[in-house]
C-alpha cells in the first residue's frame, strides 16, 4: 500500500495567483544527455490577491536546480520540496534567474521536454512546463516569451519555438542558435519548442485583411510526401474561421510539426502546433478516407484554438471545456461545411452515445466543468470535450446562428488576452442575445445523461395532439439529486402519407420545444389524424429519449422523416429492438422488416451513398451494451451476429449489385462523392465476406491486390480477416506487412486490424502482437493500436467469459504505469465500466481493479482512475 494518498484539487479552493509573471526570457542549451534551461522571470505581486503572501512558491518536478538569483544576487534561503521551490520574503517587483538541468532522453512520460526519434519536442498541457523549469505553472499566469534555443547545428539544424523568429546565428563548437519572440501573452501550457533534423514544406495563406502568413510543416525526410493534405486542410480552416467567426490569424508564421511519440492527438501551442504523426500525415497510398477526414478536423481544431483557447484561455483546469467544448463544436461545424452535415452528425452522435454516455453512467462520471480532480490529465475526457461541445451546440440552437455569432464576437472582444471561465462564456452569449441562460448553466455543473420519457394522446374530435415530456437524470457520484435541465428538443410531426404537418399559425413544419421543468405538455391542433412524431431531430440535446414507436412506425420514419439524422436513428432503433428481442428470447426468428427496409435503401436510385452505408451498419455491440442492464456480452454479440448473417444472406444479390454499380475507379481524391461511393461499396464487401460468399471472397482478394489507395486496400484486408476464409486471411496479413513494414503509421493499422478483430483478435493473438518486432512499448500509438483497440473496441474477446481478456489488460497496465502513467490511466478506462456487466464479467473486472489498487508504486494518474471506479474516493 502507498504511504500517502494523492490529494484532490477542488474548484471551490480556487484563488487568484499571489504573483504574476509578465515576461519570460528562456535560453535552452540542448545536449545529447541533458538540457540546461536558463530562465529569467519578470515577476510582480498580483494586485488582485488579498492573501498578503510574502513567499514565492513555484512549481517544478524532476528538475536539477543549478542556480537561483534574485535581482542579480544568489538566493540562499530557498527551499526545494517535492513539486515546489519556495523563495521566502520576495519584494514587490523583481527578476528571478533560474537555471535547471533536465534529462529529455530519459523522459518516458512524454510530458515536458523529451526526445522522440532523435528530435527534441515538448508537451506542456496541462502541467508539463514545470518539468522544464520552475514556474507558476497555471493557466491564469500569462506572460510574453522570448526563447533562444542552442544546439549542435548538424544534428539539429531546425530549432523552433512559439512566435516569430527574431535572431539566429553560429556559435562555437559547431553549435547554432535561433531566438523566437511571441508578442502575445500566453499561459505556460502553450509553450513549445522543437529541435531536429527535419524537412520543411512551405505554403502560404493571405488573410482577409491582406497579410501573407507563412505556413510551414516540419517532418522527418521519409514523410515528405505526406504533408499536402494537412496544409490544404489548414488553409481551408483559416478561411473558414474568418468567414464564419470573423477570426483572423495574428502571427506572421504558423508551424506544424509531426512527432511519432506523442501521448495526445495534437497540441495547439501558440504558432507551433505539434501533432501526433497519425493525426497529420497522409497520402492516398498510406491513409484511409477516415484518416483524411480525421486529419482535416484535427488540423482545424488545433488551428481554431488560436482564438478559442490561446487568445482567450482557461482560468483554471476545471474550465478545460471552455476551450475544448467550444473548439470541438467549431471543428464539428467546419467538418459539416466541408462534407455532408448529416453523415458528420451521425458519426459524431454514434461516438457520443456509445462512449460518452457510458462515461456518464459509470463511476468516473463528472460534470462538463468538474468540481475536483487528483490528476488533471485524467480529465481530458469525452465529457469535457464531446458533451462540452453538445452544450455549446444547444446554446447555438437556442439562440440561432446570428445571435450565437454576436455572442461569440462579444466573448472574444471582451476577454481577449484573458484567462476566463465557462460562466464568462455563457454570460457573453446572454448579454449578446438578451436570453436568460441561468438554468441552462446546470449543463456545466450537473453530471449524468438526462432521460426524456415521451407519451402522447390524440383527440380525434378536436384534432388535438398532445405530447407530454418528462425529464429525469440518474444519480452520479457525489450528485444524488439533479435539478431539471433546460433542454431544446427539435421536432416535427408527420402524416400517414409522409407529409410534414404544419405546427403553428405560420405553417412551420419544424420547431424547437424548450423543456425547463420536470414535465411539460405541448399541444398541436387542427390535425386530421394521429401523426407520427419525429423527435430530437439532429440530436438537438445529449439525452436518452424514450417513446414507444412501433416497428412499423420506425420503418415509416426510416424512409419518410425529413430529418436525415432521424431517418438513420429510426433504423438504429429498429435494429436495436430486433437484436435485443432475439437476445432476450422475445423473438425466435429475425424480423424480416429491417431486411426489407435495407433492400429499399440499396435499390432506390439517387440516395446519398454515404447515408446508405451508415444506415446499413447495425448498432455496435458497445451501443447495445449501453442499452442493457447486466450486459452479457457473448449473448448480445451472438444475437447481433445472427441478425447480421440473416440480413447479409437475404440481401446477397443486392450487395453484389452495389459492388458493381458504385465502386469508384480512376485516381484517388478525398472528395465527398468518391468517399461515399467507397464507403458503400466496402460496406457491401464486408457483409458479403462475413457470410462466406464465394463472389465476396474473389472480390476481396482482387481488391486487396489491385487497390491503389489505402481505403480500399485496408477494407479488403479487414473483410478477409473478419471472414471464414482462414488461408486468405493469413496470406493477406503477411503480404500487407511485407509491403508496409517500413511505414509506422501503416503498421499501426495492421496491428489494429488484428487486435480489433472479433474473429481472430483473442488474447493469444494480441500477446503475439506485443512480441512482434514492430511493437514498441515506448510508442503510445503502438500501445493504443494493440492494447487500447483490443480492450476498447474488441468487446467479444476483451470480455471473454474466462476473464483472460481482463487479466491481459491488467498485466499491460501494470507494466506501462512504471514509465508512462497518462497512457496506463487511459488504458484502464474499459475496466471502470464494470458495474454495467453481467455478474461473471463484473467480478472479474473489479478483481483486476483491486489488484491494481494494491500495487505498491501506483502512479497518481492510475490511482485516481482505479480508486474512483471502485467507489473508494471522491
Ligand atoms: Zn483541443
Boltz pocket constraint, residues with backbone or C-beta under 6 A from the ligand:
constraints:
  - pocket:
      binder: B
      contacts: [[A, 301], [A, 305], [A, 323], [A, 324], [A, 327]]
      max_distance: 6.0
